[in-house]
């Protein structure tokens, strides 16, 4: 009964050998040709010395393959990522390579990821001692938002003589949540500047501390007119006051879309993540709302709570629209159904609809990993 686990481990190791792939190198092809020539000469001349040489060459080739395979066996890899990972941004990471063989050292190990969503940078470990763990710095680059599951890595070695290039694929089991990109895309910076200008307009004159004197603008209340400054300049001047508290910015993302508009949702999510990230960086009060969530920053959550929701966001079925929290708030709405938003109370919102993201490339998210 005690031997069963040992036999099971040995059988598992033997089955894993079948996943090793090898390719003959130019030096290996030359060495094989030499073996063929020596073999032909030995059989043609019946020379014992040539037979001894042939046996030595064949033994060298077999030992080379055996040692090369042992060098790849027992290797384990781990990828250590930071807490927050963003799509389409190079993220520093650490790769840990462990040699679980305590009785043998692995030599000349090349390691890289064959996953298209990660960095193709090849790492090289000249010596990995028995039972040792080595660490190297690298970068990863996820192209899509969402939950990224298991990844495929590949080991390669030509040790000891370089006759063959042996490769072994291993599966790195992990689950990484990748936030949408918060980097600006074409048109995002201009949109942010326009929104900031409108937000400044909403924030003027809402406090009691004097801010500045500026020219009168049409449709403004006459109670803020500074008559002394008006008499001095000959034109209407207005006293402007700083606001007493941060103004609320509300962002609404409509997840109810018609069929075939998933590409628009991806573009809207990228823009929504960019605006939320920049607005949160100004320490402004913000409310992010959809049919499925209502997040307030910084009262009850952080900006990363919004990004986490956007990383997992998908098209949802018809749900009732959420109303704005404050009528005086600055509102940004992402939707393809503006008529429904007006009925829900988003009358003064800045609408970003079907034509606001035209011409942008779309990268679909990964499907959530199966647990």
Secondary structure, DSSP 8 states (H G I E B T S, - for coil): --HHHHHHHHHHHHHHGGGEEEEE-HHHHHHHHHHHHHHHHHHHHT-HHHHHHHHHHHHHHHHHHHHHHHHHTTEEEEEEE-S-EETTS-EEEEEEEEE--SS--EEEEEEEE--TTS----EEEEEE-TT-EEEEEEEE---S-EEE--EEEEEEE-TTTSSEEEEEEEEE---EEEE---S--TTHHHHHHHHHHHHHHHHTT-SSEEEEEEE--TT--GGGB-HHHHHHHSS-EEEEEE-SS--EEEEEE-----TT-HHHHHHHHHHHHHHHHHHHHTT-EEEEE-SS-EEEETTTB-HHHHHHHHHH------------S-TTSEEEEE-S-HHHHHHHT-TT-EEE-TTTTTT------------
